[in-house]
Amino acid sequence: MELETLKLLLNKNERKTLYLEIINKLEKLDKLEYISYKKFETSEGIIPIIFITKTLDKDEIKPVKMFIGAQHNEYNGLFGILEFLKMVQEQKINIEEILKKDQILIFLPLMNPYGFLNPSKDNKSGYYLKNGTNLNRFWRRTFAPEYQNFNDDHIEYPIPEHAKIVKRVLNNYWEKEDIPIYVLDFHETSLLERIPNELNRELKKKSITYKFDHWLKENIILNVMELYDIKYYKKPLFFKCNPSANHNHINLSIKQIDYVFEKLLEYLRANREKLPFYFCYCEKSKEYCESVAYEVYNTLKDNLWETCCPAVDHFHDHGCFVKLGDATPRKNLFSMELESQKQFFNLFEEIEKSKTDPNYYENKLKCINLGIELAKEAIFALIKKF
């Protein structure tokens, strides 16, 4: 990302300028060999789609690989896709070499134009659709209406235009179950910054009754213990004090907790300048997601948080793209998600920081560009595999 792009992102009144620049760049790709551009007009703005394939015969298509970006206030997928397409346009990527003859790539870089254009405190700086809903709760209802356990899938709301567009695009291949469909959905989360700070603060209390109230806290501790070869003998390591508890405790002594805490601080210091991330999978896509995650991690490990486990099981049961893989009876549907650090959880705080911190732009660009590189490498990995 260039400095001017970041400045446009931080200026709410200039977001439309940036949005139109993005649409214009995508439109120009339509002139390139193997690439076609299509736009869908919705009541919330234009949703652009890029298709890359060597064949125009739909019956010849075997793997379909779809990349979803910017569902809610996130930038790694949007700008990672744009960077990948720019490299294709400038012939820094030889699409002839990496694109298999029977493969189609489908890019949806900007799925929530309303959120992008109208960031406000009420919609978490651009998180929601116009009616206040989260687009990433509608995918099971869209593709698997026969599914029973919808939980918080926004069943009181109609399915949005955005989701219907994606279904229409995939309908060309959906009914042919021998065609594998891979979906990589890009997200960002503030938890990757918040959770380590909470662990740091809470474990200082040196209590064996510390409540692990989030799966990511447990995952970080497990990762630290594995990286530093810390043995534990009481199993399971994490346990509930009673079946109805909404948290876990850890099966370690105070002395052991002290040592884990010491190594946690060492780990956080060692990874301070690196990008936290993880890939998510459902049961059906586990093998494929882990394969992509390890390849991406091994390529970029000098810039990413050190981890023994770059891919994890998706932990929430709701209507996101990842869980769609297990919800639908379609056999060859493999959905996965990439989470990296949230860049603009509170856009308005970021704007104030940019005015007072002389190093803001340098530091923010470094972090954003790591996220873009991570997304781009994930695109490469999924294209080359399977």
C-alpha positions, 0 to 999 in steps of 0.5 A: 500500500502506498502512503496516499492510499492510506491517507485516503482510507483515513479520510472518511470524505475521501473514501469514495475517491478511493472506492472509484479508483479501485473500481476503475483499476479493476475495470481496466483488467478486462482488457487482459488475456484470460481476465474478465471483469463484471460488476453488480449494481446493488442498493449498497454500491457496486460489487466488482468481480474478476474472473481468470481462466484459460477456458470459456467452456464451463464444462471444462472447468474442474477446480473453482477457486474463489477469494472473498475480501472486505466483508466487514471493515478489513483490508488484507484481502481487498489490498492483497487481491489488488496487489496480486492482480496488479502483479499480473497486469504488470507481468510480474506474475506469469499467469500462463505458468501458474494458472492450470488449463481447467482452473477458474479463479474468482476474486470478490475483493470488495464485498461490502461497499456500504461499509467501506464508504460509510465508516461510522462509530455506529457500524464499527468503522464500516463493519455492517451492511446498510441494515446493520447486519453482518454479511458473514452470517448469511452464507449457510442460509444462502447455500444450505437452506436445508441446514437445521442448526442456524444459531445466530445466522440472522434468520430474522433478516432476508438474505442480502443481495451480496450473498445472492450474487455470490450464489449466482456466480457459483451456480454455474458449478455448484450442481456438478459435485465432481468439481472441487470448489475452494473458498478462501475468505480474508478477515482481520481481528482485533483479538490478535492484539487484545488477547496477548495483552489480556494474558500478560495482564491476568497471568501476573496475578499468579492464580491457578484459578485464572479463567481462560474465557477464549480459545485464543488464550488457550491456543497462545499458551499451548503454542508457547509451551510447545515452542519452549518444550514445556512439559505438563503431566496433568491431563487435560491441560485445560478443564472446566470446573463444572460442566456449565462453566463458560471458561476453562482453568489450567492444570498447572501448579503456581510454579509451572504457571510462573514459568509459562508466564516468563516464557510468554513474555519472552515470546511476545518480545521476540514477536513484537515486530511480526504479524500475528495470524491464523488460518481457520478450517471446518472439518471438511477443509482441514487437510487443504487449509493446513496445507495452505497455512504451512506453505504460507507460513514457511514462505513468510515465517521471518515476518510472522508470529512464530507458531507450531500451528498456523491453522486451527479448527473454526471455533464458532458455529454460525453462518460464515463461509468456513462453516458452510463447508460442513453445513452443505451436503456438497462433497467437494466444497472446501472453505477456509479463512485467513485472520490477521491483525485488525488495522482499523478497529476504530477508524476515528482513533486511528485518525487521531493517532495519525495527527499526533504520532510522528511515526504513525504512517511509517508503522501503520504502512509496515503492518498493513503491508505485512498483512497484504503480503500474507494475503497475497501469498495465501492466494498463490498457495491456493492457486498452485495447490490441488 
